[in-house]
Amino acid sequence: METIHKIGRRKTAVARVYVSEGTGNMTINGRELAKYFTTGTLQYKAKQALLLTENLESFDITVNVFGGGVTGQAEAIRLAISRALCALDPENRLILKPEGLLTRDPRMVERKKFGQKKARKKFQFSKR
């Protein structure tokens, strides 16, 4: 099996994932998973697609991720891994699609508008 390369995005985070056969090592930006994502929730998000398809110890995964915060990065990694697993085996799509792991979350930060304090908040209005 050759290495499969897929990209996942969430907010402003972009994750490039390289999946190859191996023993279940996951390296993110040169560091292992537990060192990069310190909380259990973020570690679970990054591994969720592998857990659902029961491929946790089947592949070695190398990830380059940049931009955004830690939660956005974890969710970008989850999307990229899900896409890679679908490319490997179309059967995985039937497992991952109902869980919503193949859907790119389009929610982004709304831009600040001129003449306003923030995106939606206005400056205080004084009638007199």
N, CA and C of each residue as an Amber inpcrd file, in Angstrom:
protein
   384
   0.8390000  -1.1980000   0.0000000   0.0000000   0.0000000   0.0000000
   0.8740000   1.2480000   0.0000000   0.5740000   2.1610000  -0.8990000
   1.3180000   3.4150000  -0.9220000   0.6970000   4.3920000   0.0820000
   1.3890000   5.4800000   0.3540000   0.9020000   6.4770000   1.2950000
  -0.2510000   7.2630000   0.6800000  -1.3060000   7.4520000   1.4780000
  -2.4610000   8.2230000   1.0210000  -2.4190000   9.5960000   1.6830000
  -2.5930000  10.6420000   0.8680000  -2.5310000  12.0190000   1.3460000
  -3.9070000  12.6650000   1.2180000  -4.4320000  13.2000000   2.3240000
  -5.7270000  13.8880000   2.3170000  -5.6300000  15.1590000   3.1580000
  -6.5310000  16.1120000   2.8780000  -6.5500000  17.3910000   3.5850000
  -7.8920000  17.5630000   4.2850000  -7.8580000  18.0680000   5.5120000
  -9.0710000  18.3980000   6.2550000  -8.9830000  19.8220000   6.7610000
 -10.1150000  20.5150000   6.7880000 -10.1310000  21.8990000   7.2550000
 -11.2470000  22.0990000   8.2770000 -11.0140000  23.0620000   9.1900000
 -12.0440000  23.4670000  10.1570000 -11.6920000  24.8640000  10.6190000
 -12.6270000  25.8120000  10.4920000 -12.3680000  27.2230000  10.7700000
 -11.1380000  27.6540000   9.9680000 -10.0440000  28.0520000  10.6220000
  -8.8480000  28.4350000   9.8650000  -7.7400000  27.3880000   9.9660000
  -8.0350000  26.2390000  10.5500000  -7.0430000  25.1660000  10.6830000
  -7.0380000  24.2890000   9.4340000  -5.8410000  23.9270000   8.9820000
  -5.6810000  23.0430000   7.8210000  -4.7800000  21.8880000   8.2270000
  -5.2580000  20.6550000   8.0180000  -4.4910000  19.4590000   8.3800000
  -4.1940000  18.6390000   7.1370000  -2.9260000  18.3100000   6.9360000
  -2.5070000  17.4140000   5.8530000  -2.1320000  16.0880000   6.5000000
  -2.8070000  15.0210000   6.0720000  -2.6350000  13.7060000   6.7060000
  -2.0400000  12.7290000   5.7010000  -1.0270000  11.9840000   6.1390000
  -0.3890000  10.9530000   5.3270000  -0.5920000   9.6160000   6.0410000
  -1.3500000   8.7150000   5.4130000  -1.6890000   7.4260000   6.0220000
  -0.9490000   6.3200000   5.2890000  -0.2370000   5.4780000   6.0620000
   0.4520000   4.3180000   5.4930000   0.2930000   3.1490000   6.4480000
   0.5310000   1.9390000   5.9620000   0.4010000   0.7570000   6.8220000
   1.4280000   0.8100000   7.9410000   1.0230000   0.3410000   9.1170000
   1.9370000   0.3840000  10.2510000   1.3280000  -0.2030000  11.5010000
   1.7470000   0.3500000  12.6520000   1.3620000  -0.2270000  13.9390000
   0.4840000   0.6930000  14.7730000   0.0520000   1.8150000  14.2290000
  -0.8420000   2.6940000  14.9710000  -0.1830000   3.9330000  15.5360000
   1.0050000   4.3040000  15.0390000   1.6590000   5.5270000  15.5090000
   1.0290000   6.7390000  14.8380000   0.7360000   7.7700000  15.6460000
   0.2230000   9.0170000  15.0880000   1.1630000  10.1480000  15.4870000
   1.7510000  10.8020000  14.4880000   2.6800000  11.9020000  14.7190000
   2.0600000  13.1830000  14.1890000   2.0040000  14.2090000  15.0410000
   1.4330000  15.4940000  14.6440000   2.5120000  16.5620000  14.7820000
   2.8740000  17.1780000  13.6730000   3.9240000  18.2090000  13.6360000
   5.2050000  17.7340000  14.3440000   5.5720000  16.4810000  14.1230000
   6.7980000  15.9310000  14.6990000   6.6750000  15.4680000  16.1390000
   5.5000000  15.6050000  16.7430000   5.2990000  15.1650000  18.1230000
   4.2350000  14.0810000  18.1480000   4.2870000  13.2120000  19.1690000
   3.2720000  12.1670000  19.2620000   1.9440000  12.7640000  19.7390000
   0.8710000  12.0310000  19.4990000  -0.4960000  12.5200000  19.7520000
  -0.6870000  13.0250000  21.1800000  -0.2520000  12.2540000  22.1710000
  -0.4780000  12.6120000  23.5770000   0.2870000  13.8750000  23.9780000
   1.4040000  14.1420000  23.3070000   2.1820000  15.3370000  23.6220000
   1.6000000  16.5790000  22.9350000   0.9900000  16.3860000  21.7610000
   0.4370000  17.5240000  21.0220000  -0.9280000  17.9240000  21.5750000
  -1.8330000  16.9370000  21.7370000  -3.1470000  17.1990000  22.3320000
  -3.1350000  16.6480000  23.7480000  -3.1140000  17.5380000  24.7380000
  -2.9410000  17.0890000  26.1250000  -4.2350000  16.5850000  26.7530000
  -5.4050000  17.0650000  26.2980000  -6.6660000  16.6250000  26.9090000
  -7.2040000  15.3840000  26.2020000  -7.9190000  14.5770000  26.9540000
  -8.4910000  13.3500000  26.4130000  -9.5340000  13.6020000  25.3330000
 -10.2750000  14.7000000  25.4670000 -11.3150000  15.0340000  24.4810000
 -10.7060000  15.2750000  23.1070000  -9.6190000  16.0430000  23.0610000
  -8.9740000  16.3480000  21.7870000  -8.3270000  15.1000000  21.1880000
  -7.7580000  14.2510000  22.0430000  -7.1640000  12.9990000  21.5650000
  -8.2440000  12.1040000  20.9730000  -9.4070000  12.0570000  21.6240000
 -10.5130000  11.2510000  21.1120000 -10.9900000  11.7780000  19.7620000
 -11.1130000  13.1160000  19.6360000 -11.5460000  13.7040000  18.3680000
 -10.6020000  13.3280000  17.2400000  -9.3130000  13.3660000  17.5050000
  -8.3240000  13.0520000  16.4710000  -8.3810000  11.5760000  16.0670000
  -8.7270000  10.6870000  17.0330000  -8.7440000   9.2430000  16.7660000
 -10.1240000   8.6820000  16.4610000 -11.1660000   9.5280000  16.4820000
 -12.5500000   9.0560000  16.4060000 -12.8380000   8.2060000  15.1720000
 -12.3730000   8.6260000  14.0000000 -12.6280000   7.8740000  12.7630000
 -11.9630000   6.5030000  12.8170000 -10.7600000   6.4430000  13.3950000
 -10.0470000   5.1630000  13.5110000 -10.7550000   4.2270000  14.4900000
 -11.2840000   4.7850000  15.5750000 -12.0000000   3.9660000  16.5640000
 -13.2840000   3.3860000  15.9800000 -14.0360000   4.2160000  15.2490000
 -15.3080000   3.7550000  14.6850000 -15.1140000   2.6570000  13.6340000
 -14.0230000   2.7590000  12.8470000 -13.7660000   1.7640000  11.7930000
 -12.8750000   0.6270000  12.2830000 -12.5080000   0.6650000  13.5720000
 -11.6630000  -0.3670000  14.1950000 -10.3250000  -0.5300000  13.4690000
  -9.6970000   0.5940000  13.1310000  -8.3940000   0.6040000  12.4650000
  -7.3380000   1.3040000  13.3080000  -7.5240000   1.3240000  14.6220000
  -6.6480000   2.1030000  15.5000000  -5.1840000   1.6830000  15.4010000
  -4.9170000   0.3740000  15.2210000  -3.5360000  -0.1010000  15.1820000
  -3.1570000  -0.6730000  13.8260000  -3.8330000  -0.2110000  12.7710000
  -3.5660000  -0.7120000  11.4240000  -2.6810000   0.2140000  10.6060000
  -2.6870000   1.5060000  10.9470000  -2.0080000   2.4900000  10.1040000
  -1.0930000   3.3960000  10.9200000  -0.0140000   3.8450000  10.2770000
   0.8240000   4.9130000  10.8170000   0.3560000   6.2010000  10.1590000
   0.1450000   7.2200000  10.9660000  -0.3900000   8.4770000  10.4520000
   0.5630000   9.6130000  10.8000000   0.9310000  10.3790000   9.7780000
   1.7420000  11.5780000   9.9640000   0.8870000  12.7700000   9.5960000
   0.8600000  13.7710000  10.4670000  -0.0080000  14.9370000  10.2570000
   0.8140000  16.2090000  10.3010000   0.5680000  17.1000000   9.3380000
   1.0650000  18.4710000   9.3950000  -0.1600000  19.3510000   9.5240000
  -0.2500000  20.1000000  10.6240000  -1.4210000  20.9380000  10.8520000
  -0.9670000  22.3320000  11.2510000  -1.6660000  23.3510000  10.7310000
  -1.3470000  24.7330000  11.0770000  -2.6140000  25.5670000  11.0540000
  -2.5610000  26.7010000  11.7450000  -3.6870000  27.6300000  11.7810000
  -4.7120000  27.2440000  12.8180000  -5.5100000  28.2240000  13.2320000
  -6.6030000  27.9600000  14.1600000  -6.1330000  27.6360000  15.5650000
  -7.0560000  27.1260000  16.3580000  -6.7560000  26.7190000  17.7330000
  -6.7020000  25.2100000  17.8340000  -6.5300000  24.7000000  19.0450000
  -6.3510000  23.2550000  19.2210000  -7.5990000  22.4620000  18.8520000
  -8.7890000  22.9810000  19.1780000 -10.0250000  22.2590000  18.8520000
 -10.2430000  22.2090000  17.3460000 -10.0350000  23.3270000  16.6700000
 -10.1550000  23.3640000  15.2170000  -9.1600000  22.4440000  14.5440000
  -7.9560000  22.3790000  15.0990000  -6.9350000  21.4900000  14.5400000
  -7.3250000  20.0310000  14.7200000  -7.8420000  19.6750000  15.8990000
  -8.2700000  18.2890000  16.1460000  -9.3900000  17.8900000  15.1890000
 -10.3370000  18.7920000  14.9460000 -11.4480000  18.4760000  14.0600000
 -11.0140000  18.4420000  12.5960000 -10.0210000  19.2460000  12.2360000
  -9.4740000  19.1940000  10.8810000  -8.7620000  17.8560000  10.6510000
  -8.0390000  17.3840000  11.6610000  -7.3610000  16.0870000  11.5760000
  -8.3920000  14.9720000  11.4440000  -9.4730000  15.0650000  12.2090000
 -10.5340000  14.0520000  12.1530000 -11.1280000  13.9550000  10.7520000
 -11.3880000  15.0900000  10.1120000 -11.9590000  15.0930000   8.7650000
 -10.9850000  14.4940000   7.7560000  -9.7040000  14.8570000   7.8680000
  -8.7000000  14.3490000   6.9300000  -8.5320000  12.8370000   7.0650000
  -8.5030000  12.3330000   8.2920000  -8.3660000  10.8900000   8.5150000
  -9.5990000  10.1560000   7.9830000 -10.7810000  10.7370000   8.2020000
 -12.0170000  10.1290000   7.6930000 -11.9870000  10.0160000   6.1800000
 -11.5260000  11.0760000   5.5090000 -11.4260000  11.0520000   4.0510000
 -10.4200000  10.0050000   3.5760000  -9.3120000   9.8720000   4.3000000
  -8.2970000   8.8850000   3.9330000  -8.8260000   7.4620000   4.0990000
  -9.5720000   7.2070000   5.1780000 -10.1310000   5.8760000   5.4100000
 -11.1580000   5.5080000   4.3370000 -11.9040000   6.4990000   3.8480000
 -12.8640000   6.2450000   2.7660000 -12.1490000   5.9400000   1.4590000
 -10.9970000   6.5770000   1.2510000 -10.2150000   6.3040000   0.0350000
  -9.6300000   4.8890000   0.0850000  -9.2790000   4.4300000   1.2910000
  -8.7250000   3.0840000   1.4520000  -9.7770000   2.0070000   1.2230000
 -10.9360000   2.1990000   1.8430000 -11.9950000   1.1910000   1.7710000
 -13.3550000   1.8780000   1.7030000 -14.0810000   1.7610000   0.5850000
 -15.3940000   2.4090000   0.4600000 -16.4200000   1.9470000   1.5130000
 -16.1990000   0.7790000   2.1290000 -17.0930000   0.2970000   3.1930000
 -17.0900000   1.2430000   4.3950000 -15.9390000   1.9040000   4.6350000
 -15.8270000   2.8140000   5.7790000 -16.7810000   3.9950000   5.6630000
 -17.1330000   4.3560000   4.4330000 -18.0450000   5.4840000   4.2120000
 -19.3980000   5.2360000   4.8910000 -19.8650000   3.9850000   4.8550000
 -21.1530000   3.6410000   5.4660000 -21.1290000   3.8050000   6.9850000
 -19.9400000   3.6940000   7.5780000 -19.7920000   3.8410000   9.0310000
 -19.6400000   5.3130000   9.4090000 -18.8200000   6.0410000   8.6440000
 -18.4560000   7.4110000   9.0030000 -19.5080000   8.4540000   8.6190000
 -20.2220000   8.2210000   7.5330000 -21.1910000   9.2120000   7.0430000
 -22.3160000   9.4830000   8.0440000 -22.9530000   8.4450000   8.6460000
 -24.0160000   8.7290000   9.6250000 -23.5240000   9.4680000  10.8630000
 -22.2460000   9.3250000  11.1940000 -21.6790000  10.0040000  12.3650000
 -21.3390000  11.4610000  12.0610000 -21.4060000  11.8530000  10.7830000
 -21.1220000  13.2300000  10.3920000 -19.6470000  13.5500000  10.2760000
 -18.8110000  12.5300000  10.1380000 -17.3650000  12.7540000  10.0900000
 -16.8550000  13.0870000   8.6870000 -17.6990000  12.9880000   7.6810000
 -17.2700000  13.3080000   6.3180000 -17.7760000  14.6810000   5.8760000
 -18.4300000  15.3960000   6.7840000 -18.9890000  16.7050000   6.4580000
 -18.0350000  17.7980000   6.9130000 -17.6870000  18.7030000   6.0010000
 -16.8270000  19.8380000   6.3230000 -17.6920000  20.8740000   7.0320000
 -17.3510000  21.2170000   8.2690000 -18.1340000  22.1880000   9.0410000
 -17.8490000  23.5860000   8.4760000 -18.8480000  24.2480000   7.8730000
 -18.5840000  25.5090000   7.1820000 -18.5430000  26.7420000   8.0800000
 -18.8240000  26.5810000   9.3740000 -18.8990000  27.7530000  10.2490000
 -17.5360000  28.4120000  10.4200000 -17.4850000  29.6950000  10.1100000
 -16.2580000  30.4690000  10.2370000 -16.5610000  31.7110000  11.0730000
 -15.5270000  32.3930000  11.5270000 -15.7040000  33.6350000  12.2760000
 -16.1800000  34.7100000  11.3040000 -17.2310000  35.4090000  11.6950000
 -17.7570000  36.4800000  10.8510000 -16.8340000  37.6890000  10.9380000
 -16.6040000  38.3480000   9.8180000 -15.6710000  39.4740000   9.8130000
 -16.2600000  40.6900000  10.5180000 -15.3710000  41.5090000  11.0620000
 -15.7790000  42.7670000  11.6720000 -16.1220000  43.7550000  10.5700000
 -17.2360000  44.4830000  10.7710000 -17.6340000  45.4880000   9.7870000
 -17.1930000  46.8750000  10.2480000 -16.9040000  47.7510000   9.2860000
 -16.4990000  49.1180000   9.6260000 -17.6850000  49.8650000  10.2260000
 -17.4150000  50.8040000  11.1210000 -18.4760000  51.5560000  11.7700000
 -19.1520000  50.7830000  12.8850000 -18.6210000  49.6020000  13.2110000
 -19.1710000  48.7910000  14.2960000 -18.0450000  48.3690000  15.2200000
 -18.4370000  47.9660000  16.4360000 -17.4470000  47.5330000  17.4230000
 -16.8790000  46.1560000  17.0730000 -17.7810000  45.2270000  16.7070000
 -17.3950000  43.8660000  16.3320000 -18.2070000  43.4650000  15.1110000
 -18.3560000  42.1650000  14.8680000 -19.0840000  41.7160000  13.6820000
 -20.5510000  42.1500000  13.7310000 -21.1660000  41.9960000  14.8980000
 -22.5830000  42.3560000  15.0160000 -22.8340000  43.4660000  16.0370000
 -21.9550000  43.5880000  17.0280000 -22.1370000  44.6000000  18.0690000
 -21.8730000  45.9960000  17.4930000 -22.7490000  46.9200000  17.8500000
 -22.6120000  48.2920000  17.3640000 -22.0360000  49.1750000  18.4710000
 -21.5760000  50.3660000  18.0710000 -21.2030000  51.3510000  19.0810000
 -22.4660000  51.8260000  19.7890000 -22.3170000  52.2660000  21.0450000
 -23.4860000  52.6930000  21.8160000 -24.1690000  53.8800000  21.1310000
 -25.4810000  53.7780000  21.0270000 -26.2700000  54.8190000  20.3500000
 -26.7940000  55.8130000  21.3690000 -26.5780000  57.0850000  21.0920000
 -27.0800000  58.1380000  21.9710000 -28.0810000  58.9850000  21.1850000
 -29.2990000  59.0280000  21.6690000 -30.3440000  59.7710000  20.9680000
 -30.1440000  61.2820000  21.1340000 -29.7050000  61.7050000  22.3130000
 -29.4790000  63.1460000  22.5770000 -28.0820000  63.4160000  23.0610000
